[in-house]
Amino acid sequence: MESFRIYIVEDEMVYARILEYHLSQNPDYEVHVFTTARELLLNLYKRPSAISLDFNLPDMSGFEVLKKIREFDPELPVVIVSGQQDVSTAVELLKKGVYDYVLKDADTKDRIWSAMRNIRENFNLKQKINRLEEEIGRKYSYSNLIKGNSSAINRVFQMLEKAAKANITVSIYGETGTGKELVAKSIHYNSKRHNKPFVAVNVTAIPKELIESEMFGHEKGSFTGAHAQRIGKFEEANHGTIFLDEIGDMDLSMQSKLLRVLQEEEVTRVGSNKPVKLDVRVIVATHKNLLEEVKKGNFREDLYYRLLGLPIELPPLRDRGNDIFIIARHFIDEFCDKNDMPKLTISAEAMEKMSRYPFPGNVRELKAIVELAAIMTNSDTIHAEDIRVPEVEQSFDMISGDCTLEEYNQQIIRHYLKKYDNKVRLVAEKLDIGKTTIYRMLKNETDGLLD
């Protein structure tokens, strides 16, 4: 941890040594004494953490010294020590941002001790925040977030760089399991808003009757059950980023309200007439083709163009070539580290088996499969028999070859519903998807389904 360096500027040497001795009782403090303003200014380059400054130095006025300190570092904490009680001077100094104004009396050294202790606590907190920001930056750096070197993923990297540099709406397209939320977080934490809130909202997870309140907030008593005022997701994300996942499934009536919020850059809570100004970056994601949804009348055209911004398409795993092995290797190493397991290798047969499987669940599915394989292997190598892909691998012959990806996924879900007696919850667990996804994809075929 960085040392806490205190400068004492005091022309009365006896008084200076008393303060030095008192503060030096804390072994974490590095204390230095200067008797003139000139000595102080010549040593500012060593970056003190705090300064105890005598306001009546012989070679420079207190205001002049403070001005030069502020020119060097506007945030440097300064405690003014004065032998005269002058309320107007104290008020003016506090307005200029000094940390405290202390009179020279019997309690001076204790007040300075207390001030330095509080400054140190803030100093440690700032260091902690800086370390966390660095860790977040590393965690969400593009190379840590997305593994691979295929041409398809390199194109994504290029788009992420552009998205992070510009304050533009971003629309992310990709199949389930391709990592849309992680990409949104990466954009946020590599942008100028990185130290502001990131709020993720899954549109399909919020009941239709509650989504307006969840998104925009409500006032106390605005509807049954509104027992207190509550801010919505947009206000939570103010000055930061809001991520709207599965935006293509938003109800049309809610789409019009969202459009108004985006156009006016303000939100009005349910039950209120007072708008709240917003400064929010919007990132949306969907597995649907929004332009096709516009043509079908399921999505507003004006909202589509408002949200289009910078489009980023995440490729499915099956289109990323050898990235599958790089990603599998990463997940296995990560799993072994977290579970204190010895390193595992992957046999050629296991890699070949993975290369033949289309991974409809993409990276999310790959992670689940290789982690299970790491548990199931009885040696230091993952073999082909440890790669346990879902039964759909043996069911491809039942699925028509000439169909869209959505139709293909629908047929897989139908197959599992038939196998498990229409039990939606069980099928959702088997396929590692949400129940809402099943109902959404088979919205006209829900008769007979069991929750």
C-alpha positions as a printed NumPy array, in Angstrom:
array([[  0.   ,   0.   ,   0.   ],
       [  1.196,   3.527,  -0.812],
       [  2.721,   5.329,   2.214],
       [  0.804,   8.171,   3.852],
       [  3.154,  11.17 ,   3.653],
       [  2.39 ,  14.216,   5.854],
       [  4.059,  17.619,   5.415],
       [  4.111,  19.913,   8.465],
       [  4.802,  23.544,   7.508],
       [  5.548,  25.54 ,  10.672],
       [  8.113,  28.298,  11.318],
       [  8.129,  27.79 ,  15.109],
       [ 10.575,  24.881,  15.381],
       [  9.548,  23.78 ,  18.892],
       [  5.898,  23.663,  17.89 ],
       [  6.821,  21.894,  14.643],
       [  8.762,  19.183,  16.515],
       [  5.843,  18.649,  18.916],
       [  3.497,  18.044,  15.982],
       [  6.071,  15.833,  14.251],
       [  6.543,  13.705,  17.394],
       [  2.809,  13.404,  17.967],
       [  1.962,  12.335,  14.401],
       [  4.967,  10.   ,  14.197],
       [  3.373,   7.833,  16.894],
       [  1.467,   6.239,  14.033],
       [  4.032,   3.944,  12.331],
       [  2.117,   4.204,   9.034],
       [  2.751,   7.953,   8.797],
       [  5.802,   9.383,   7.042],
       [  6.192,  12.882,   8.544],
       [  8.336,  15.713,   7.124],
       [  8.811,  19.229,   8.611],
       [  9.381,  22.482,   6.651],
       [  9.816,  25.946,   8.143],
       [  9.106,  28.084,   5.065],
       [  6.632,  28.141,   2.189],
       [  9.511,  27.972,  -0.277],
       [ 10.757,  24.67 ,   1.208],
       [  7.258,  23.252,   0.971],
       [  6.767,  24.257,  -2.659],
       [ 10.156,  22.849,  -3.665],
       [  9.137,  19.465,  -2.212],
       [  5.594,  19.178,  -3.561],
       [  6.873,  17.001,  -6.419],
       [  7.305,  14.183,  -3.852],
       [  3.519,  14.033,  -3.634],
       [  2.499,  14.454,   0.017],
       [ -0.761,  12.809,   1.075],
       [ -1.749,  15.715,   3.362],
       [ -0.371,  19.063,   4.571],
       [ -0.594,  20.797,   7.953],
       [ -0.004,  24.437,   6.984],
       [  0.78 ,  27.344,   9.34 ],
       [ -1.263,  30.241,   7.958],
       [  1.223,  32.923,   9.052],
       [  4.556,  32.013,   7.473],
       [  7.31 ,  34.668,   7.22 ],
       [  7.985,  34.361,   3.471],
       [  4.501,  34.041,   1.945],
       [  0.89 ,  34.673,   2.938],
       [ -1.337,  31.712,   3.733],
       [ -3.7  ,  32.456,   0.836],
       [ -0.799,  32.626,  -1.609],
       [  0.657,  29.315,  -0.4  ],
       [ -2.752,  27.664,  -0.644],
       [ -3.203,  28.97 ,  -4.188],
       [  0.112,  27.432,  -5.284],
       [ -0.763,  24.117,  -3.599],
       [ -4.091,  24.083,  -5.433],
       [ -2.358,  24.805,  -8.741],
       [ -0.145,  21.775,  -8.128],
       [ -2.922,  19.439,  -6.943],
       [ -6.535,  20.683,  -6.507],
       [ -7.447,  17.582,  -4.444],
       [ -4.541,  17.641,  -1.955],
       [ -5.981,  17.815,   1.629],
       [ -4.744,  20.861,   3.577],
       [ -5.315,  21.56 ,   7.286],
       [ -4.765,  25.242,   8.124],
       [ -3.219,  26.012,  11.54 ],
       [ -3.519,  29.605,  12.763],
       [ -2.713,  31.484,  15.964],
       [ -5.575,  33.93 ,  15.393],
       [ -9.301,  33.286,  15.594],
       [-10.759,  34.991,  12.535],
       [-14.174,  33.65 ,  11.557],
       [-14.322,  35.382,   8.157],
       [-10.865,  34.053,   7.209],
       [-11.825,  30.542,   8.348],
       [-15.038,  30.624,   6.297],
       [-13.213,  31.866,   3.203],
       [-10.553,  29.147,   3.537],
       [-13.176,  26.431,   3.944],
       [-14.908,  27.739,   0.821],
       [-11.579,  27.363,  -0.998],
       [-11.595,  23.686,  -0.054],
       [ -9.246,  23.368,   2.93 ],
       [ -9.98 ,  20.235,   4.932],
       [-10.043,  21.949,   8.355],
       [ -9.169,  25.198,  10.146],
       [ -7.417,  24.625,  13.508],
       [ -6.506,  27.199,  16.156],
       [ -3.186,  26.958,  17.985],
       [ -4.122,  25.983,  21.524],
       [ -3.803,  23.064,  23.93 ],
       [ -5.996,  20.846,  21.724],
       [ -4.236,  21.563,  18.414],
       [ -2.179,  18.406,  18.177],
       [ -5.222,  16.227,  18.943],
       [ -7.363,  18.002,  16.332],
       [ -4.626,  17.621,  13.726],
       [ -4.286,  13.944,  14.696],
       [ -8.045,  13.478,  14.213],
       [ -8.013,  15.342,  10.88 ],
       [ -5.096,  13.264,   9.569],
       [ -6.805,  10.053,  10.664],
       [ -9.937,  10.983,   8.685],
       [ -7.868,  12.061,   5.684],
       [ -6.025,   8.72 ,   5.862],
       [ -9.306,   6.796,   5.844],
       [-10.407,   8.683,   2.718],
       [ -6.944,   8.12 ,   1.231],
       [ -7.24 ,   4.35 ,   1.783],
       [-10.767,   4.332,   0.356],
       [ -9.604,   6.1  ,  -2.824],
       [ -6.772,   3.598,  -3.2  ],
       [ -9.247,   0.746,  -2.822],
       [-11.566,   2.282,  -5.42 ],
       [ -8.653,   2.749,  -7.827],
       [ -7.642,  -0.895,  -7.386],
       [-11.22 ,  -2.051,  -7.944],
       [-11.484,   0.056, -11.091],
       [ -8.245,  -1.457, -12.362],
       [ -9.516,  -4.954, -11.568],
       [-12.806,  -4.24 , -13.32 ],
       [-10.91 ,  -2.884, -16.313],
       [ -8.84 ,  -6.07 , -16.484],
       [-11.874,  -8.28 , -15.918],
       [-13.809,  -6.678, -18.733],
       [-10.938,  -6.115, -21.129],
       [-11.883,  -7.557, -24.481],
       [ -9.222, -10.272, -24.478],
       [-10.292, -11.454, -21.014],
       [-13.954, -11.29 , -21.869],
       [-13.997, -13.036, -25.226],
       [-11.555, -15.8  , -25.973],
       [-10.597, -16.646, -29.526],
       [ -8.702, -15.445, -32.561],
       [-11.048, -16.311, -35.423],
       [-11.76 , -13.692, -38.057],
       [-15.387, -13.597, -36.881],
       [-14.448, -12.662, -33.316],
       [-11.729, -10.232, -34.415],
       [-14.442,  -8.252, -36.214],
       [-16.32 ,  -8.09 , -32.922],
       [-13.203,  -6.775, -31.15 ],
       [-12.962,  -3.961, -33.698],
       [-16.584,  -2.99 , -33.1  ],
       [-16.137,  -3.078, -29.313],
       [-13.259,  -0.6  , -29.579],
       [-15.48 ,   1.769, -31.548],
       [-18.376,   1.336, -29.114],
       [-16.225,   2.089, -26.057],
       [-14.821,   5.293, -27.545],
       [-18.135,   6.848, -28.599],
       [-21.199,   7.678, -26.496],
       [-23.571,   6.028, -28.962],
       [-26.466,   3.617, -28.49 ],
       [-25.323,   0.042, -29.177],
       [-27.507,  -2.809, -30.4  ],
       [-26.116,  -6.316, -29.875],
       [-27.456,  -9.201, -31.921],
       [-26.745, -12.846, -31.293],
       [-28.164, -16.205, -30.402],
       [-28.835, -17.267, -26.824],
       [-25.588, -18.014, -24.988],
       [-23.243, -15.915, -27.129],
       [-22.462, -13.536, -24.255],
       [-24.476, -10.406, -25.022],
       [-24.575,  -9.097, -21.441],
       [-20.836,  -9.6  , -20.933],
       [-20.198,  -7.656, -24.128],
       [-22.447,  -4.854, -22.861],
       [-20.514,  -4.767, -19.571],
       [-17.242,  -4.686, -21.467],
       [-18.383,  -1.663, -23.465],
       [-19.503,   0.143, -20.297],
       [-16.39 ,  -0.584, -18.214],
       [-14.087,   0.475, -21.041],
       [-15.974,   3.725, -21.664],
       [-15.851,   7.13 , -19.967],
       [-18.833,   6.029, -17.863],
       [-16.897,   3.131, -16.291],
       [-17.183,   4.511, -12.731],
       [-20.939,   5.086, -13.04 ],
       [-23.762,   2.523, -12.671],
       [-24.302,  -0.38 , -15.055],
       [-27.893,  -1.606, -14.801],
       [-29.004,  -4.737, -16.662],
       [-32.688,  -5.41 , -17.352],
       [-34.044,  -8.607, -18.888],
       [-37.241,  -7.422, -20.531],
       [-38.767, -10.921, -20.679],
       [-38.267, -11.484, -16.945],
       [-40.606,  -8.638, -15.906],
       [-44.392,  -9.226, -15.971],
       [-46.212,  -7.028, -18.489],
       [-48.252,  -5.262, -15.801],
       [-45.12 ,  -4.298, -13.818],
       [-42.635,  -3.365, -16.533],
       [-43.492,   0.363, -16.642],
       [-43.023,   0.679, -12.889],
       [-39.799,  -1.342, -12.979],
       [-38.335,   0.718, -15.796],
       [-39.535,   4.204, -14.86 ],
       [-40.323,   3.968, -11.126],
       [-43.493,   4.908,  -9.226],
       [-44.795,   7.176,  -6.503],
       [-46.278,   5.994,  -3.231],
       [-49.946,   5.076,  -3.655],
       [-49.842,   5.234,  -7.458],
       [-51.309,   1.711,  -7.657],
       [-52.286,  -1.137,  -5.346],
       [-49.165,  -2.376,  -3.604],
       [-47.17 ,   0.825,  -4.162],
       [-46.431,   1.33 ,  -0.465],
       [-43.447,   3.618,  -1.033],
       [-41.789,   5.703,  -3.716],
       [-39.421,   3.711,  -5.903],
       [-37.03 ,   4.831,  -8.61 ],
       [-36.918,   2.788, -11.799],
       [-34.073,   1.164, -13.676],
       [-33.476,   4.235, -15.839],
       [-32.971,   6.462, -12.8  ],
       [-30.711,   3.813, -11.23 ],
       [-28.562,   3.977, -14.353],
       [-28.439,   7.781, -14.518],
       [-25.024,   9.013, -15.747],
       [-24.132,   5.376, -16.466],
       [-25.4  ,   2.65 , -18.787],
       [-28.658,   0.722, -18.982],
       [-28.629,  -2.631, -20.761],
       [-32.003,  -3.812, -22.092],
       [-31.746,  -7.516, -22.895],
       [-34.248,  -9.222, -25.218],
       [-35.605,  -5.843, -26.329],
       [-37.339,  -7.57 , -29.252],
       [-39.856,  -9.111, -26.845],
       [-41.017,  -5.804, -25.359],
       [-44.77 ,  -5.177, -25.572],
       [-45.821,  -2.599, -28.193],
       [-47.472,  -0.307, -25.646],
       [-44.269,  -0.245, -23.599],
       [-42.245,   0.404, -26.752],
       [-44.034,   3.727, -27.259],
       [-43.277,   4.783, -23.678],
       [-39.627,   3.775, -24.045],
       [-39.392,   5.786, -27.271],
       [-40.661,   8.89 , -25.497],
       [-38.105,   8.483, -22.696],
       [-35.296,   8.167, -25.236],
       [-36.474,  11.16 , -27.26 ],
       [-37.093,  13.474, -24.314],
       [-34.128,  12.207, -22.264],
       [-36.308,  12.247, -19.186],
       [-38.51 ,   9.843, -17.264],
       [-41.745,  10.361, -15.333],
       [-42.522,   7.929, -12.536],
       [-45.904,   6.213, -12.514],
       [-48.279,   8.44 , -10.516],
       [-46.152,  11.586, -10.952],
       [-46.273,  14.591, -13.263],
       [-42.719,  15.69 , -12.551],
       [-40.136,  14.52 , -15.139],
       [-36.625,  13.541, -14.092],
       [-33.828,  14.454, -16.499],
       [-31.619,  11.57 , -17.618],
       [-28.108,  11.141, -18.922],
       [-28.06 ,   7.425, -19.72 ],
       [-26.264,   5.414, -22.356],
       [-28.485,   2.691, -23.799],
       [-27.289,  -0.731, -24.931],
       [-29.866,  -3.213, -26.174],
       [-29.624,  -6.859, -27.123],
       [-31.849,  -9.369, -28.863],
       [-31.721, -12.799, -30.475],
       [-34.322, -11.638, -33.006],
       [-33.991,  -9.857, -36.326],
       [-35.578,  -6.554, -35.312],
       [-36.036,  -5.378, -38.89 ],
       [-38.088,  -8.515, -39.587],
       [-40.063,  -7.837, -36.413],
       [-40.769,  -4.319, -37.735],
       [-42.09 ,  -5.783, -40.99 ],
       [-44.315,  -8.169, -39.017],
       [-45.701,  -5.294, -36.964],
       [-44.211,  -6.592, -33.71 ],
       [-41.724,  -3.756, -33.243],
       [-42.067,  -0.025, -33.788],
       [-40.111,   1.255, -36.758],
       [-39.309,   4.59 , -35.107],
       [-37.981,   2.798, -31.993],
       [-35.95 ,   0.442, -34.173],
       [-34.084,   3.333, -35.792],
       [-33.707,   5.059, -32.424],
       [-32.039,   1.966, -30.97 ],
       [-30.034,   0.844, -33.988],
       [-27.012,   3.024, -33.193],
       [-23.874,   0.933, -33.568],
       [-24.921,  -2.661, -34.34 ],
       [-22.675,  -5.5  , -33.127],
       [-23.434,  -9.046, -34.215],
       [-22.007, -11.833, -32.059],
       [-21.241, -14.926, -34.131],
       [-22.566, -18.315, -32.972],
       [-19.948, -20.74 , -31.688],
       [-20.352, -23.021, -34.711],
       [-19.087, -20.186, -36.954],
       [-15.923, -19.52 , -34.94 ],
       [-13.741, -22.421, -36.1  ],
       [-11.   , -23.387, -33.675],
       [-12.136, -20.812, -31.116],
       [-14.154, -23.624, -29.577],
       [-10.958, -25.295, -28.35 ],
       [ -9.479, -22.035, -27.03 ],
       [-12.687, -21.332, -25.116],
       [-12.97 , -24.911, -23.835],
       [ -9.372, -24.759, -22.608],
       [-10.092, -21.477, -20.812],
       [-13.222, -22.819, -19.09 ],
       [-11.462, -26.018, -17.974],
       [ -8.48 , -24.111, -16.522],
       [-10.817, -21.671, -14.774],
       [-12.925, -24.504, -13.344],
       [ -9.876, -26.386, -12.079],
       [ -8.456, -23.259, -10.431],
       [-11.727, -22.453,  -8.668],
       [-12.099, -26.005,  -7.385],
       [ -8.444, -26.647,  -6.452],
       [ -8.224, -29.43 ,  -9.018],
       [ -5.079, -30.448, -10.93 ],
       [ -4.765, -29.213, -14.504],
       [ -6.552, -31.293, -17.117],
       [ -5.724, -31.889, -20.763],
       [ -8.199, -32.608, -23.562],
       [ -7.732, -35.655, -25.769],
       [ -7.824, -35.391, -29.563],
       [-10.929, -37.612, -29.609],
       [-12.721, -35.28 , -27.182],
       [-11.824, -32.255, -29.305],
       [-13.024, -34.037, -32.426],
       [-16.343, -34.863, -30.73 ],
       [-16.808, -31.242, -29.733],
       [-16.034, -30.081, -33.262],
       [-18.922, -32.181, -34.612],
       [-21.481, -30.831, -32.139],
       [-23.254, -27.593, -33.247],
       [-23.671, -26.133, -29.717],
       [-27.114, -24.561, -30.112],
       [-26.599, -23.027, -26.665],
       [-23.298, -21.521, -27.816],
       [-20.599, -20.498, -25.3  ],
       [-22.914, -20.95 , -22.316],
       [-23.563, -24.554, -23.328],
       [-19.882, -25.235, -23.987],
       [-19.032, -24.026, -20.491],
       [-21.571, -26.381, -18.906],
       [-20.386, -29.36 , -20.962],
       [-16.649, -28.998, -20.292],
       [-17.186, -28.327, -16.588],
       [-19.201, -31.538, -16.354],
       [-16.45 , -33.319, -18.272],
       [-13.864, -32.053, -15.784],
       [-15.889, -33.654, -13.003],
       [-16.602, -36.92 , -14.814],
       [-13.08 , -37.77 , -15.962],
       [-11.2  , -40.37 , -13.894],
       [ -7.766, -39.254, -15.054],
       [ -5.791, -36.12 , -15.835],
       [ -7.277, -36.077, -19.348],
       [-10.774, -35.349, -20.611],
       [-11.742, -38.131, -23.03 ],
       [-14.483, -38.316, -25.64 ],
       [-16.78 , -40.273, -23.318],
       [-16.529, -37.433, -20.767],
       [-18.   , -34.981, -23.28 ],
       [-21.679, -35.549, -22.612],
       [-23.648, -33.559, -25.14 ],
       [-27.439, -33.39 , -24.871],
       [-29.589, -36.026, -26.488],
       [-30.474, -33.652, -29.307],
       [-27.12 , -34.7  , -30.78 ],
       [-28.719, -38.039, -31.58 ],
       [-32.   , -36.435, -32.63 ],
       [-30.877, -34.391, -35.628],
       [-32.29 , -36.94 , -38.027],
       [-35.794, -36.058, -36.764],
       [-35.291, -32.369, -37.559],
       [-35.81 , -31.107, -41.073],
       [-32.571, -29.908, -42.588],
       [-34.021, -26.917, -44.439],
       [-35.28 , -24.608, -41.673],
       [-34.38 , -21.389, -39.928],
       [-32.479, -21.371, -36.639],
       [-35.665, -20.328, -34.795],
       [-37.602, -23.231, -36.351],
       [-34.723, -25.541, -35.479],
       [-34.824, -24.438, -31.821],
       [-38.602, -24.821, -31.752],
       [-38.317, -28.421, -32.92 ],
       [-35.726, -29.178, -30.238],
       [-38.05 , -27.762, -27.565],
       [-41.021, -29.76 , -28.936],
       [-38.903, -32.928, -28.838],
       [-38.03 , -32.381, -25.177],
       [-41.596, -31.45 , -24.205],
       [-42.841, -34.689, -25.743],
       [-40.088, -36.647, -23.978],
       [-40.857, -35.098, -20.568],
       [-44.667, -35.005, -20.742],
       [-44.992, -31.261, -21.439],
       [-43.323, -30.313, -18.112],
       [-41.957, -26.862, -18.93 ],
       [-39.841, -26.442, -15.794],
       [-38.089, -29.807, -16.331],
       [-37.439, -29.083, -20.016],
       [-36.067, -25.636, -19.135],
       [-33.612, -27.275, -16.712],
       [-32.573, -29.905, -19.282],
       [-31.913, -27.311, -21.991],
       [-30.525, -24.674, -19.572],
       [-32.964, -22.004, -20.76 ],
       [-35.689, -19.988, -19.038],
       [-39.324, -21.033, -18.955],
       [-40.235, -17.73 , -20.606],
       [-38.074, -18.701, -23.583],
       [-40.121, -21.879, -24.082],
       [-43.438, -20.025, -23.855],
       [-42.148, -17.301, -26.159],
       [-40.873, -19.644, -28.848],
       [-44.043, -21.758, -28.756],
       [-46.456, -18.91 , -28.054],
       [-49.198, -20.444, -30.236],
       [-48.72 , -23.962, -28.899],
       [-49.113, -23.562, -25.124],
       [-52.163, -25.767, -24.629],
       [-51.333, -28.759, -22.455],
       [-48.032, -27.364, -21.144],
       [-47.432, -27.845, -17.426],
       [-45.554, -25.178, -15.423]])
